[in-house]
Amino acid sequence: MKTIHDSLAILTTWLLTVLSSAATDWPNWRGPNHDGISKETTWDPAAAGKRKITWEAEVGAGYSAVAVACGKVYTAGNFNKDTDAISCLDAATGKLLWKHEYPEPLAPKYYSGGCSATPTVNDDKVYFASKSGKLFCLDATTGKVLWKKEFASKVPTWGFSSSALILGKAVIFNAGSAGMAFDKDTGEVLWNSADDVCGYATPVPFGYNGQSALALFAKNTLTAISPDDGKLLWSYPWQTEHDINAADPVISGNQAFITSGYGRGCSLVDFSGTTPVKVWENKDMRAHMSGPVLIDGFLFGFDDNRLTCLDWKTGKVKWTEKSPKKGALMAAGFNLIVLGENGRLAIVDASPDSYKEIAAAQVVDGNCWTMPVLANGRIYIRNSDGHLACLDVHKAGSPAMP
């Protein structure tokens, strides 16, 4: 009987481990909690320094990150300068499972062009919006078009870059003056905002006065809206040169952190009262593209062309590191996963004391501004030309995922 009980205990432990690992899918931009932080534990940070590339694929030009769900990888890119494609690959092998193509110009403008948004996976459907505002809902297994629409709002200078946010029955985008929502099953417009140029960030859900709210980095404001009807809750002015507010806001409690490039800087805003107020503001984190992560009261992100750590409460700089230049990052636990713009991957201790690398490797060549993604023991990295590489960082003894 003891043997049976022991076997059941082992089986139960194994199943819990598998289920925990399965929960580390990364189905949308900035991850399931919309904060750029993974809860994954069954990976080995040191393995990232061994450059163990499992597979490589060509996914088209652009800066779309990957979404990972149910053993599949989804991303987007531009081919032959006039065609975009949303691609679905096998997470274990990189084999192309399906590709949905549609006409879309490369549209380079002071950069190499290509797709900007990241696919969102929800309930076996994939949602994606192109730079010109073509919106698709695809079957996640086959790539079949379930419905398609177009944004009825002005196209910003560098095209739409908002990824889809799913809340309840709605799929929501940063489009128009303060967002746009569609029924996720039918594509019917649920609510809209004024026809104006939008910002480049993705809406971030948060709680406000006991209700659900969205933080939307518009072209010249941080705006809070109701996800039910798009109603304005509050707004905080934030004008940036060229109207480029691209990094997602970071929310903690009743405070929001915003950051923009072109010398604009950053600010912590308190929205606990009837009107949002500035807590502090400085130019010590000027994020051009990649949004920061908040870990134990400290922000880790890019100040233009260097990695920086700031104290959330005071805005004080704790340390800076120039080697990644204009890079991108995410985090897993107390580890930063940092991709430098030259394709060098570094795992960095998320400590405010100093910049300390745990492991590093040169993974890909070319320009890399896209956020790396850790999901189920694999790190996915791409460059702007569309070369996607998958690194195996499974922890020894952990169950292999699909």
N, C-alpha and C positions, 0 to 999 in steps of 0.2 A: 504493500500500500504506500509505503514511504517513497518508493521509486516513482509510482504514479503521481503522487503529490509533487515530488521534485520535478518531474517532467512537465506537469501542468504549470508549475511556477516558472520554469524556464521558458515555456511556450508563451505564457502571459507576458513575461518580461520582453521577449522578442517581439511580440505583437505590439506592445506599447512603444517599443523603440521604432518599429516600422511606421506606426501611426504618427509618432512624433516627427519622424523624418519626412513623412508625406506632407505634414503640415508646413514644411518649409518651402513649398512652392512660392513663386514670385509672380503672381498673375497680372500685375499691373505696374505702371510707372511708380517708382519709389516704394514698392512693396505693399503687402497687405495692410499695413498700418499707415501707409502714406507718409512715412517719415524717413525713408532711406535706411532703415535698420532691420536686419534679419534676426530672428530668434533661433536660427540654426546653431546647433551645438555639435553635431556629428561631422565636423570637418576639422582638418588639421592646418592651422595657419602656416606652419613651417613648410608644408608641401607645396605652397605657392611659389617657393623659391627654387623648386626643382625643375620648373618649366616642363612639366609632364603634359604635353598637349595631347588630348584624346582624339580630337578631330578638328578640322577646319572646313569652312564653307564660304562661298561668295554670295552675299545677300543684297548687293546693290548699294550705290552711293548714298551717304547721308549719316545721320546722327541718332537714328532710332535705337533705343536700348532694346533688350529682350524681355519678354514676358515668358514665364515658365509655368506650365500647368499640366498635370496628368501625363507626365512623360514626354511632353512636347515643348518645343521652343518656338516662339513667334517673334518676328521682327519685320522691318520694312526697309526698302531701299529703292533707288532709281537706277534703271538700266538704259543704256544707249541714249541718254540725255532727254528722252521723251516718254518714258514709261516707268511708272512706279509698280512695285510688286509687294504684296504682303505675303511673307513666306512662313511656312510651318515645317519644322525639322524635327526629327527624332532626337530626343535629348541625349540618348546614350551613344548614338552613332553619327549624328549630323546628317543623316539621309534626308533628302527633301521629300516630304510627304505630299505637300500641295503648294501651289503658288497662285495667288489671285493678282492679275495684272490689270492696269487701267491707264489711260493716257494722263500724263502729268509731266510738265517740263522740269528739268534739273534745277533751273532758276538759281544759278550762282550769283551772288551779289556781295562782293568783298569777302567771300568764302566759297568753298567748293560746291555748295548746294546739296540737294537731295532731301530725303525725308527727315522730318524733325520730331514728330510724335512717336510714341511707343504704343503698340497694340495693348488692349485690355481684354482679358479673358474672364468671362462670367457665365455660369450656367451653360457650358458647352457652346458659347458664342464668343466671337471675337469682334471687338469694336475698334474702329480706326478712322481718323480724319486726316486727309492730305493737306498739303500746304495751301492749296487753292480752295479748300473747304468741301471736298468730296467726302461724304461720310458713309461708311460701310458697316453693316452687321453681317458677319459671315458665320457659317457653321464651323465650329472649331475642329471637327473631325474631317470634314471633306473640303472645306473652303467654299462651299456653295453660298451664293449671295442670298441672304434672307430678306434684306431690305437695304435700300440706299437712299440718301438724301443729299442736299447741299446746304451749307450755311447761307442764310439770307442776311448777311452782314458784310461790312467792308473787310477786305483782306489787308492785314497789316503788312508793313514794308517787307519783312522777311517771311511772310506766309504764316498760316496758322501752325502752332506747335503744341497746343494743348492735347494731352492724352485724355482719354475718356475716363470719367469718374462715375462709377455705378453706385447709386443710393436707392434702395427699394426698387421701384419700377422704373426709375429714371436713369438715363445716361446723360451726363452733364459735361459741358465743355466751356472753356474760357473763350467765348466768342461774343461779338457785340460789345456794348459798353459794360455789361455786368452779367455775362453768362447766357447760356442757352440750354434747354433741356428737352429731351425726346423720350418717348415711351420706348423702353429698351426692347420690347417684343415686336412693336409695329412700326416704329419710326415716327409716329405722330408727334407733332410739336406740343409739348406740355406747357412751356412758357418761354418767353424770349425777352431780351432787353433791347434798348435803343440801338439803332443801326449806326455803330461807331467802330473805330479801330480798337482792338482788344490788346491785352498784354500777351506775354508768351509763356506764362506759367500754367500749371494744371491746378484746378480747384482743390482745396484741402478741406476735408470735413473736420468740424470741431463742435464742442458744446458751448452754448451761449445762453445764459439765464434759463437753464433747464430745457432748452430746445436745441434741435439740430441746426447747424449753420454751416456755411461754406466761406472760407477765406479765399478771396479771388484777387490776385495781383493784376489789376487792370493797367491801362497804359500810363496813368498818372495818379493812381490811388491804390491803397489796400482797402478792399471793400468786403464787407460781410453781408451775405444775403441768405434768405431762407431757401432751402432746397425744394420746398413744397411748391412755391409760386414765384421764386425769384425776387421777392420783396426785399428792398434795401433795409438792413438792420443798422449799419453804421458805415462810415467811410473815413479814411485817414489820408491826407494828401501826400503824394510821393512822386514828384516829377523827376524824370531821368532823361538825359540827353537821348534823342532819337526815340523816345517813348519805349525804351527796352527795359521792361521789368520781367525777367526771365526765370529767376530762381524761385522755387516754391516757398511760400511762407512757412515758418516753423512755429507751431503753437504749443504752449505749455501753460496749463491753468488759464488764467485770464490775461495772458500776455502773448504777443506775437512778435517774432523777429523777421525783419525784411532786409534784403540786401540786393544791391544793383551795381553794375559795372559803370564804365565810362567816368570814373572818378566820383560817383555819387556816394558810395559808402553804405552804411547800415544803421538800423535803429531798432530799439526794443520799444514796443507800444503796449500800453496797458489799456484794456477795454472793459475793465470791471465796472466803470461808471457809465453815465448816460452818453458821454462823449469820449472817444479814445484819446489818450494823452501820451506824449513822449516820455519814456523813462530815461533813455540816453540815446545819443546819436554820435557816430564818428565815421572816419574813413578808413578804418582798420580791417574791414572785410568788404571788398568790392567785388562781389560774385558776378562775373559776366554771364555765366551759364549754369554751372553746377551748384545746386543748393547744398547747404551745410546739413550736418546731423548734430543733434543735441544728446549728449551723454553725461549723466551725473552732474548737471549744472554747467557744462562747458560745451561751447560750439566749436565744431571742427569743419572748416570749409576753406574755400579759395578766395584769397584777396588778390584778384586779378591773376597774376602769374606766380603766386606762391601759396603754399598751404599754411593756414593760420589756425591757432587755437585762441578763442576769446572766452572770457568769463561772462556767463549769461546775465548775471545780476548787474555787473558794472561796465561791461564792454571792454575791460582791460585786456590787453594782449598778453598771453602767457608764453607763446613761442611762435616762430615762423620758420618755414623751410622752403627754399627756393627750387629744389631739384625737380619737383613734378611740373613746374611752370603752370600753364593753363590746363589743369587736369580735371578729373571727376572722381567722385568717391561714393561709397556706401559704408555701412558698418555692420558687424555681426558681434553682438556682445560688447566686449571692450577692445575690439580690434577694428581698425579702419582698413578698408580695402581701397587702396588709392591707385588710380591709373594715371600716370603722367602723360602729357600730350605727345610724348615720343614713343609711347607703347610700353613703358616700363611699369610693371606691376609691383606694388610694395604693400606688405601687411605691416601696419604701424600700430603701436600701442596707443590706445585712446586715453592718454594721460595728459593732464595739464602741465606736468613738470618739465617735459622736454620731448623733442621729436626722437622717437626710438623705433627703428625698423626691426621687425621680427624675421622677415624674409623678403626677398626681392628677386625679380627675374625680368629680363627683356623678353616680352612675349610676342608682340607684333611690331611692324614698322609702320611709318606713315603717321598722319595726324590723328590723334585720339582725344576727342572731347566728350565721348559718350560714357555714361555711368557704367562701370563694371557691375555684374550681377552674380551673386552667390545663390545657388539654389540646389538643394539635394546633393551636396558634396561636389558640385562643379562650379567653376567660375567662368563666366562668359565675357569675352572682351572683343570689341570690334574697332576698326579704324574708319575714317571717313570715306575710304574707297569701297567699303563694304566687305572687308575681309574679317570674318568672324572666327575666333578661336575658342575652344573649350578646354579648360584645364581640370584634371582630376585632382581634387583635394580631399577625398574621402579620408576620414580618420580610420586608422587600422582597426579592423574588427567590427566596424559599423556595417550594417546591412547595405548592400548595393541597391540603389534605386533605379527605376526604369530609365 
